[in-house]
Amino acid sequence: MSNAILQRSDVGSTGHGQTLGGLFNVLLRLPLMLLDLMIDWQQRSEDRATMTRLSDDQMHDIGLTREELMTMAGKSHWSRHN
């Protein structure tokens, strides 16, 4: 069955063949994309928890104040921007 879908996605440069092939590729990549997103969220959560434990010297070394670090650490795990 997958061969039929793959062959059908190669049909012409226009029409439904490309659409099905593109959709098929997205569906194949979707689980990995979701896993990558969850790993990214987990890493952000861990990084923000680590920020709350930095010493004054460490904060000074990276050029941030305690207030700036606490603001960043308080963001949601899905929030991308610092």
C-alpha positions in Angstrom: 0.0 0.0 0.0 2.8 2.5 0.8 4.3 1.9 -2.6 1.1 2.8 -4.3 1.0 6.0 -2.2 4.6 6.8 -3.0 4.1 6.1 -6.7 1.0 8.2 -6.8 2.8 11.2 -5.2 5.2 11.1 -8.2 2.5 11.7 -10.7 3.1 14.9 -12.7 4.1 18.3 -11.5 0.5 19.4 -10.8 -2.6 17.9 -9.5 -3.4 15.7 -6.5 -0.2 13.6 -6.7 2.0 16.2 -5.2 -0.6 17.1 -2.6 -0.8 13.5 -1.4 2.9 13.1 -1.4 3.3 16.3 0.6 0.7 15.2 3.1 2.2 11.8 3.4 5.6 13.3 4.1 4.2 15.6 6.8 2.4 12.6 8.4 5.6 10.6 8.5 7.5 13.5 10.1 4.8 14.5 12.6 5.7 12.1 15.4 9.3 13.2 15.3 8.3 16.9 15.2 6.1 16.4 18.3 8.9 14.5 20.1 11.4 17.3 19.2 9.0 19.9 20.5 8.5 18.1 23.8 12.2 17.6 24.3 12.7 21.4 23.6 10.0 22.2 26.2 11.6 19.9 28.8 15.0 21.5 28.2 13.6 25.0 28.6 11.9 24.0 31.8 15.1 22.6 33.2 17.1 25.6 32.1 14.7 28.0 33.8 14.8 25.9 37.0 18.6 26.1 36.9 18.5 29.9 36.5 16.8 30.2 39.9 19.8 28.5 41.6 22.5 30.7 40.1 24.8 32.5 42.6 25.3 36.3 42.6 28.7 35.7 41.0 27.3 33.5 38.3 24.6 36.1 37.5 27.2 38.8 37.3 29.3 36.7 34.9 26.4 36.4 32.5 25.4 40.0 32.9 21.9 39.5 34.3 20.3 40.7 37.5 18.3 38.5 39.9 15.1 40.2 38.7 15.9 39.5 35.1 16.6 35.9 35.8 13.5 35.4 37.8 11.4 37.0 35.0 12.9 34.5 32.5 12.6 31.6 34.9 8.9 32.4 35.5 8.0 32.0 31.8 6.1 28.9 30.6 8.0 26.0 29.2 6.5 26.7 25.7 7.6 30.3 25.8 10.5 30.6 23.4 11.8 34.1 24.0 13.9 35.1 26.9 
